Amino acid sequence: MSIRMIIHNVKNIDDFEFEIPTQKGLYALTGENGAGKSTVISCAATAFYVPSLFDYFGDPRDGATISFEFDGRRRNITANDDKWINPKGQLKITGFYEGSIVFGNRFKDIDYSLLSKLALVKKEQLTDASDFVKESFKEINIS
């Protein structure tokens, strides 16, 4: 099962349709700078909660919409008169989290004090990753 997301006229994305997997796993969205990765992830987050749409996307483009379908339910976010309108409909799902300690203005949970602490971590303080993480990272190729 997946969540169908359709993005139209949001930031630099004209039209994009994407299936968000709901099964357990580690997923990566990759691409060049400016390709829209952050916009796609920010749009996906709006399926679960109502962020400040202006803070995420700025002034909306004409006809901007973000639509979701999941298990027969729909959620639509639109813009009207150059303003974002709060979402209509609920998907009634939870469990999405996207964050970073380093990059991005969309990350409201960023904690810059962690960066200096990361440099102080000693090897003996580290623990092995879970088998799930080890197995999932085998699938990622960095070129």
C-alpha positions in Angstrom: 0.0 0.0 0.0 1.2 3.5 -0.6 0.1 7.2 -0.4 -0.4 8.8 -3.8 0.8 12.4 -3.9 0.3 14.9 -6.7 2.1 18.2 -6.7 1.1 21.0 -9.1 2.8 24.4 -9.3 4.6 24.3 -6.0 8.0 26.1 -6.0 10.0 24.8 -8.9 7.8 21.7 -9.5 5.2 22.1 -12.3 3.7 18.6 -12.2 4.9 15.6 -10.2 3.1 12.4 -9.1 4.7 10.2 -6.5 3.8 7.0 -4.6 5.0 7.2 -1.0 5.7 3.7 0.3 4.1 2.8 3.6 5.9 -0.4 4.3 8.9 -0.5 6.6 12.1 0.5 5.0 14.8 3.0 4.4 14.1 5.2 1.4 16.2 7.9 -0.2 15.2 10.7 -2.6 18.3 11.8 -4.5 19.0 14.4 -7.2 20.9 17.5 -8.1 20.7 20.7 -6.2 17.5 22.6 -7.1 15.8 19.5 -8.5 13.0 19.7 -5.9 13.9 17.0 -3.4 13.2 19.3 -0.4 10.0 20.5 -1.9 8.8 16.8 -2.5 9.7 15.9 1.2 8.0 19.1 2.5 4.9 18.4 0.5 4.9 14.8 1.8 5.0 16.0 5.3 1.8 18.0 4.8 -0.1 14.7 4.4 0.4 14.2 8.2 0.2 17.6 9.8 -0.4 21.3 8.9 2.9 23.2 8.8 3.1 26.9 8.1 2.6 26.5 4.3 4.1 30.0 3.6 7.2 29.1 5.7 7.6 25.9 3.6 6.7 27.1 0.2 6.6 30.9 0.2 4.0 32.7 -1.9 2.0 30.1 -3.9 2.1 30.0 -7.7 -1.1 30.2 -9.7 -3.1 27.0 -9.3 -0.8 25.5 -6.7 -2.1 22.2 -5.2 -0.8 19.3 -3.2 -3.2 16.3 -3.2 -3.0 12.9 -1.4 -5.0 9.7 -1.7 -4.7 6.8 0.8 -7.1 3.9 1.4 -10.0 5.8 -0.1 -9.4 9.0 1.8 -8.2 12.3 0.3 -6.4 15.4 1.5 -6.1 18.5 -0.6 -4.1 21.7 -0.1 -4.7 24.6 -2.4 -3.9 28.2 -2.9 -6.4 31.0 -3.6 -5.8 34.7 -4.0 -2.0 34.3 -3.6 -2.5 32.6 -0.1 -2.3 29.0 1.0 -5.5 27.5 2.2 -5.4 25.0 5.1 -5.8 21.4 4.0 -9.2 19.8 3.5 -9.6 16.2 4.4 -7.6 13.8 6.6 -5.7 10.7 5.7 -5.9 9.5 9.4 -2.4 8.2 9.4 0.6 9.0 11.6 4.3 8.3 11.6 6.1 10.6 9.2 9.3 12.4 10.4 11.8 14.1 8.3 14.6 16.1 9.9 18.3 16.9 10.0 20.8 18.3 12.4 22.8 20.0 9.6 21.0 21.2 6.5 17.8 22.9 5.4 15.6 25.9 6.4 12.6 23.6 6.5 13.9 21.8 9.6 12.3 23.5 12.5 13.7 20.8 14.9 17.4 21.7 14.0 19.7 21.8 17.0 23.0 23.5 16.1 24.4 22.8 19.5 24.6 19.1 18.4 27.1 19.9 15.8 29.8 20.9 18.3 28.9 17.8 20.4 29.4 15.5 17.4 33.0 16.4 17.2 33.5 15.3 20.8 32.1 11.8 20.4 34.7 9.1 21.1 34.9 5.8 19.3 34.1 3.8 22.5 30.9 5.8 22.9 29.6 4.5 19.6 27.4 1.4 19.2 26.6 -0.8 16.3 23.6 0.0 14.2 20.7 -2.4 14.2 20.5 -5.2 11.7 17.7 -3.3 9.9 19.9 -0.2 9.4 22.9 -2.3 8.3 20.8 -4.2 5.8 19.1 -1.1 4.4 22.3 0.9 3.9 23.8 -2.0 1.8 21.3 -0.9 -0.9 22.6 2.7 -1.1 25.3 3.4 -3.7 27.3 6.6 -3.6 28.9 7.5 -6.8 
